[in-house]
Amino acid sequence: MESRVEHRDDKRIAVFLGLRDHVARQARERAGGDMAGSFIAEGDLVIERALAHGYALRSVLIGERRTSPLPESIPDDVDVFIANDAVLTEITGRPNLRDTLSCFTRPSPTPPEQLLSTCRTVAVLENVNNPNNLGVIIRNAAGLGVDAVLLDPRCGDPLYRRAIRASMGQVFTLPHARIPDLPDGLQLLHDHGITTVALTPSGTIDLRDVARPTKVAVILGAEGPGLTPATLSKATIRARIPMTRSVDSLNVANAAAIAFHHFAERSGE
């Protein structure tokens, strides 16, 4: 159902306001109020992937200059708001919105125990709050055989718009859950018979020399500080990716991809 929006104060598009301040935006979505139970996604491909995996679409916002058709998967009864340049500038900082913005219902949190009962390969993230790194890690995990992603309370929101976009919508295909603060949260994995491998430049073992355990979790820290000493001390194995020249480490998302590929289960092995 299409309708035009002429003013930013139109209450029908209140859910889309504040997209340029990602810290305030995530706080609003987590705290409740007008953002409670929702998240914003961006782009036609992302919308299609979310719908294909059962996410409920609430509304869509597009610019009046758009000429291409909307994805056919959008239900007919979903509100589609068409905004003029002035409204788009208030929301996005630019008058020409090339991608579709959409508001989805946020699903209920998944208990981590539910995921760990069936997972063989897990990614565990500590304090990864850069949305681009978070999204790319999730995309890498989805493409390299990881069964689930577990995030500590200090990690960013995997359903934040920029993280979703960086993941190319793969956050909808890969289960994720929150775990207690690390290092205490690692006990949950150890109780499920999972070997935890902390990835760190100071690791005592070359990652190439680590045989794949029956169940494995790759633990990754934030860009820069990496994993905390307390978490490193509780991990089963502390492994490093060998580097050359004067480079001491890789971007966390790149390092994650190498580790996920190393532990990927392949036919015939």
C-alpha positions in Angstrom: 0.0 0.0 0.0 1.8 3.1 -1.2 1.4 6.6 0.3 3.4 9.8 0.1 5.3 11.5 3.0 5.8 15.2 2.9 7.2 16.0 6.3 9.8 14.4 8.7 7.3 14.8 11.6 4.9 12.4 10.0 4.4 9.8 12.7 4.2 7.0 10.2 7.9 7.2 9.5 9.1 7.8 13.1 10.8 4.4 13.1 13.2 5.5 10.4 14.5 8.7 12.1 17.9 8.8 13.6 19.7 6.5 11.2 22.8 8.7 11.1 23.7 8.3 14.8 24.3 4.6 15.1 25.1 4.6 18.8 21.9 6.4 19.7 20.0 4.3 17.2 21.1 1.0 18.7 20.4 2.3 22.2 16.8 3.2 21.1 16.2 -0.2 19.6 17.5 -2.0 22.6 15.8 0.2 25.2 12.3 0.0 23.9 9.9 2.8 23.3 9.1 3.6 19.7 11.9 1.3 18.5 11.0 -1.6 20.6 10.9 -4.9 18.8 12.1 -3.6 15.5 15.2 -3.1 13.3 16.0 -1.3 10.1 17.4 -3.0 7.0 18.7 -1.4 3.8 18.7 -2.7 0.2 16.4 -4.9 -2.0 18.6 -8.0 -1.6 18.7 -7.7 2.2 14.9 -7.4 2.2 14.5 -10.5 0.1 16.8 -12.5 2.3 15.0 -11.4 5.4 11.6 -12.3 4.0 12.9 -15.6 2.7 14.0 -16.5 6.3 10.7 -15.7 7.9 11.3 -12.1 9.2 8.1 -10.0 9.4 8.2 -6.8 7.3 6.4 -3.8 8.9 7.0 -1.0 6.4 9.2 0.3 3.6 10.6 3.7 2.8 11.7 4.7 -0.7 12.6 8.0 -2.4 10.3 9.7 -4.9 13.0 9.5 -7.6 13.1 5.7 -7.5 12.1 4.2 -10.9 12.9 0.5 -10.4 10.2 -1.8 -9.1 10.2 -3.0 -5.6 11.0 -6.7 -4.8 8.0 -8.9 -5.7 8.4 -10.7 -2.4 7.1 -7.6 -0.4 3.6 -8.5 0.7 0.8 -6.4 -0.7 -0.5 -5.3 2.7 2.9 -3.7 3.8 3.0 0.1 3.9 5.3 1.6 1.4 6.1 5.3 2.1 7.3 7.5 -0.7 9.4 10.4 0.6 10.5 13.6 -1.0 14.1 14.9 -1.1 13.7 17.1 2.0 12.4 14.2 4.1 15.2 11.9 2.9 17.8 14.4 3.7 16.6 14.6 7.3 16.7 10.8 7.6 19.8 9.8 5.7 21.8 13.0 5.2 21.3 12.8 1.4 18.4 13.7 -0.8 18.6 10.7 -3.2 17.9 7.4 -1.5 19.2 4.8 -3.9 18.4 1.8 -1.6 15.2 0.7 0.0 14.8 1.2 3.8 12.6 -1.3 5.6 11.4 -1.9 9.1 11.2 -5.5 10.3 9.9 -7.0 13.5 12.9 -8.1 15.7 12.6 -11.8 16.7 12.8 -13.0 20.3 16.4 -13.7 21.5 17.6 -17.3 21.0 18.9 -19.1 24.1 22.6 -19.9 23.4 22.1 -23.4 24.9 19.6 -24.1 22.1 22.3 -23.5 19.5 25.1 -25.2 21.2 23.2 -28.5 21.5 23.5 -29.0 17.8 26.5 -26.9 16.7 29.9 -28.3 15.6 31.6 -25.0 14.7 30.9 -21.7 16.5 32.2 -18.2 16.3 32.5 -16.3 19.7 32.9 -12.6 19.6 34.2 -10.4 22.5 33.5 -6.6 22.3 33.3 -6.5 18.5 31.2 -3.4 18.2 32.3 -2.0 14.8 29.2 -2.8 12.6 31.2 -3.3 9.4 33.6 -5.8 11.1 30.6 -7.5 12.8 28.7 -7.9 9.5 31.7 -9.1 7.5 32.5 -11.7 10.2 29.0 -13.0 10.0 29.1 -13.1 6.2 32.4 -15.1 6.4 31.0 -17.4 9.0 27.9 -18.1 6.9 30.1 -18.8 3.8 32.7 -21.0 5.6 30.6 -23.5 7.5 30.2 -21.9 10.9 26.9 -23.1 12.5 26.3 -20.1 14.8 27.7 -16.8 16.1 27.7 -16.1 19.9 28.2 -12.5 21.1 29.1 -11.2 24.5 27.1 -8.3 25.9 29.6 -5.7 24.7 29.3 -6.6 21.1 27.4 -4.5 18.7 23.9 -5.4 17.4 24.0 -7.9 14.5 20.6 -6.6 13.4 21.9 -3.0 13.2 21.4 -1.6 9.6 25.1 -1.3 8.8 26.0 -4.7 10.2 23.1 -6.3 8.2 24.4 -4.6 5.0 28.0 -5.6 5.6 26.8 -9.2 6.1 24.9 -9.0 2.7 21.8 -10.2 4.6 23.6 -13.4 5.8 22.8 -12.4 9.4 19.3 -13.7 8.6 20.6 -17.1 7.5 23.0 -17.7 10.4 21.8 -18.3 14.0 23.2 -16.0 16.6 22.7 -15.5 20.3 24.1 -13.5 23.3 26.2 -15.2 26.0 27.2 -13.9 29.4 30.3 -11.7 29.8 33.6 -13.4 28.8 35.5 -15.2 30.1 32.7 -16.6 32.3 30.6 -17.2 29.2 33.2 -19.7 27.9 32.1 -22.2 30.6 28.9 -22.6 28.7 30.8 -23.8 25.6 33.1 -26.1 27.6 30.0 -27.7 29.3 28.9 -28.6 25.8 32.2 -30.3 25.0 33.4 -27.5 22.7 37.1 -26.8 22.3 37.7 -23.0 22.4 40.4 -21.6 20.2 41.4 -18.0 21.0 42.8 -16.2 18.0 45.6 -13.8 19.0 48.9 -12.5 17.6 50.5 -13.7 20.9 49.2 -17.2 20.5 51.6 -20.0 21.4 50.5 -22.3 18.6 50.5 -21.7 14.8 46.9 -22.0 13.7 48.0 -24.3 10.9 49.2 -26.8 13.5 45.8 -27.0 15.3 43.9 -30.1 14.3 40.2 -29.7 14.0 38.4 -30.8 17.3 35.1 -32.6 17.1 33.4 -29.4 18.3 35.3 -26.0 18.0 34.7 -22.4 18.8 36.8 -19.6 17.3 37.1 -16.7 19.7 37.7 -13.3 18.2 38.2 -9.9 19.9 37.7 -6.3 18.8 39.9 -4.6 16.2 42.9 -3.2 18.0 42.7 -4.4 21.6 41.9 -8.0 20.7 40.8 -10.5 23.3 41.1 -9.6 27.0 43.8 -11.4 29.0 41.1 -13.0 31.2 39.4 -14.6 28.1 42.8 -15.7 26.7 43.5 -17.4 30.0 40.3 -19.4 29.9 40.5 -20.6 26.3 41.5 -24.2 25.5 44.0 -23.1 22.9 45.6 -19.8 22.0 46.5 -19.8 18.3 48.2 -17.2 16.0 48.1 -16.7 12.3 51.8 -16.5 11.2 52.7 -13.1 9.7 55.5 -11.8 7.5 57.5 -8.5 7.3 56.5 -6.0 9.9 52.8 -6.8 10.0 51.7 -8.0 13.4 48.1 -8.9 12.7 45.2 -8.8 10.3 41.8 -7.1 10.4 39.6 -9.2 12.7 37.2 -10.1 9.9 40.1 -11.3 7.6 41.6 -13.2 10.5 38.2 -14.8 11.2 37.9 -15.9 7.6 41.2 -17.7 7.7 40.3 -19.5 11.0 36.9 -20.4 9.7 38.4 -21.9 6.6 41.0 -23.8 8.6 38.3 -25.5 10.7 35.8 -25.9 7.9 34.5 -29.5 7.6 35.1 -30.8 4.1 33.8 -33.9 2.4 36.3 -36.8 2.5 38.2 -35.6 5.6 
